[in-house]
Structure formats: structure tokens, C-alpha cells
Amino acid sequence: MPASRTAPGTAADTGPAPTGRAAAGPRPAPASRMTGRQKLVLALLLGSQFMIAVDFSILNVALPVVGEGLGFSLAHLQWIATSFALAAAGFTLLFGRVADLVGRKNLFIGGMAVLGLSSALGGLAATPEVLLTARVLQGLATAAVTPAGLALLTTAFKEGPLRERALGLNGALMAAGFTAGAILGGLLTDLLSWRWAFLVNVPVAALVVILAPSAITDSRPDRRPRLDVPGAVTVTGGLLLLVLGLSRAAETGWTAPGTLGALAAGAVLLAAFVSIERRAAAPLVPVHILKRRSVVWGNAAGLVAFVTETSLVFLLTLYLQEVLGYSALATGLAFGVLGVGTVVGGVLGGRAVGRFGNRRAIVLGGSVQAGATLTLVALGTSGAWIWLLLAATFVGGVGNMLMIVGFMVTATSGLPDEEQGRATGLATMTQQVGIALGIPVMSAVVTARTGGATGPEAVLSGVSTAVLVNSALVLAGSLLAGRFLAKGDRAGAEEEKDG
């Protein structure tokens, strides 16, 4: 495969190209078939990641019902989602490093156990305080399970077609989980009770905890590293304050003292984190990793992909319920088409990376997603517009998954196994932060456009403006990532030629 098709640090730099052709000399072709054990490991890891993705969205369409059942005020209803997102985004990078200390398998199984127990607590909650406690614990479990599971996945499948296929399926199921969560949340709320949105996790978590110890092989560095406590404190605090500030912006406005204070403090702590990492003996994120174009711009593309697609679901939920008058169940079912699109994109993603390279997969996926999203600006108040919504979300879901698979492969390739915990921790943090930031940012756009006005026409105006911003953001993000990854491709090719 030509050097221009892969980012620095990808399969082409350290081994056979994704297509399996040898770069030079007699090199063994990577395995193209999974063993029975690999299939079981893949099923367990993907099943857990799918469940976690479902948790992000399963309560979204049921929030009014949950609030009414437990006595949440309308102003505090958002904290059912925000408390989960804060814990998941804030602690992901820390737990990515903890996985290297205690073992990724141990952290994965422990996190799944906490997820099952906290889901049971949420399903049985009788007060807002208990429910929010359960959501925070679910977020912490997610912050532990997601990077540990991804690191186990990347170490179980070496660079090449099998890893690309596994990451493609992982991305597809995670994206499908967001839409499946909306569908499942609507079904469970309408047919049974919102409590089953929590309780459905319990048997799945129990099954993974039972099977994982014998099925999954642990992976950790040969030497136990030290934990960078100052780095852990600053990055966790910075991310928590950043997400909190953006969440408050959607609620109280960008100029509110609480919003500005949280954002400023978060920026200071994140700047301090970068400074600490330059001097730390055992940094959470070594500077040499942060200098890799593949890591920086791969994660930048991933951040844009998750910010835009998850927030688009929020925007279209507003449109379907506030403009077209859909019920929670009908809204969830409408997102089934988006789920199908993400699954198709995930299946195609590994092939696209193998054929076109990481960079081109990111640019292609972002361009397709941006074009499909842009058509949604035309949505009107007539029920007939649902057909445009379904077609655009299907195509956009395919494009989004091409971008996500390209991001995952780019951000985790070219690194030794002992650094996979850091790389996957960064990639997972990108994913969690993107999910946590998307809704507050787009909600703030809608609020700024409507100026507090209500009614279908006002909501439609706000949604249309936010959709336009969403489309521009994903197009700009994918093109910028592609441009800077291309520079890295050329630099890598010149180094190989000089060598």
C-alpha cells in the first residue's frame, strides 16, 4: 500500500499493509480468520461496549417520565444525563492508566460488576438522590470498562485486517447502541416502566462477569508503572469542570458567572496537566504520544464525530417531539434507521480503511455525514418530512461510522502493547467527552436562536440553525484532520526513503 494512504504509526509503518500485502521481503501475512477463542472474546467485549453505549441514551426519551415518577423539577431533570456524562468523561483517562497498573482484565471485570450493581440501584431508586448516585456510579463504571475493554480488544487482535474488522464492529455496535438505547428506552417506558431502563443491564453485566475470567487473557506492561497523581488530579478536574461549564451554558447561558468560572477553571487545570506531563517521570500521557500526528489528529476527528452525531440525535428528538408531535416510543423507533446506517458503516469501515487508508476514510466519512446532515435544514412542520429525516440519518450514520473507524484505527495503531492502555484511554476519553459535550453545545445554539420562545415554529428555527452548525463542524473537522494526517504521511514517506 502506498505510504500516502496511511497515517504515521499505522500498520504500514510497523508491519504489513491492511490489505495483507508485504511491504518488502518475505514477511508473513497477517491472519485473516478469527479463532474460536477470539470470537468469544470479541463477543464479550463488544457486548459490554454495546451495553455501555445503550446507557448513554436509554433514558433520554424517558426523562420527563422519570422526573415525574421521582419528583425531579424541570430545571434539575438534565442532571440525570449530566451526572452520568460528567463521571464517564472526567475519569476515563485516569482509568485508562489504572488499567495498566492493576491489569486491564481486572479493571474490565470490576467495572462490569459495578455497572450491574449500580444499574440495580437505579432501577430500585425511590428518591432523586439515590437515582443520581446510581448514575454517577454507572458513569464511573463506564470510565473503567470502556478503555480497559478497548485495550483488551487491540491487544487481542494485532495490527492488520482482524484488528480493523474488530474495531469496525466495535464502532458500529457503540454507535448502534446510542440509537438502540433511544428505541429500547421508549419501548420499556411505554410498555413496562422506566425502571427497566436500568434493570435490563443487570443480567447482561452478570453474564459478562461470569464468562470473562476464563475467556479473556489479561494484558499489561511487563513492568508495573507508577501512577502520575498530579496529572490524574489535574486532567480529571479539568475535564469535569469543562463538561460542567458547557452543561451550565445550555441551562443558564454562556455569560453566567457559574458557566464562565467552570470553563476558565477547567482550561487552567488542563493547561497545568500538559505542563505536568512534560516533567513527570511516569506521565499519564507521555509527550511523545501527544506529538504523534496520528494520535492528535485521529482523536480530533473522533471528537468531532461523536460531538456531531450524538448531538444530532438530541436535535432530531426535539424536532420529532416538539414539532411533529411524536411520542417517546415513536421517536425511538424513528432512530432505528440511523442505527441500521451505523451498523452498515461499521461493517464497511474496516474495509474502507484497508482499501483507502485511515486518512481517506476519515475525510470520506466526514464529507458524507456533513452532506446528509445539511439536507436536514430543509425539514418543515409537515409530517411528510419524516422521509427526508429517515433517509438523511441512514446516510449520515454510514458516514459517521466510517469516520469513527478511521479515528479508532489511526489513534491506536503504531504503538507497542505496553502503551495501548494510554492510547485507548485517550481514544475513549475523546469519545466520552464528545458525547458529553455535544448535547450542551447544540442545546446552547438552539436556545440562542429561539431566545426563549416556544412553539413548533420557534423550535424548528432553533433546530435548523443547530443542524447547519453541526454540518459545518463535521465537514471542517474531517477536512482539517485529513490535511494534517496527510502531512504526516508525507513526512513518514520521506523518513522511510532516507532510511
Disulfide bonds with the S-S distance in Angstrom:
none
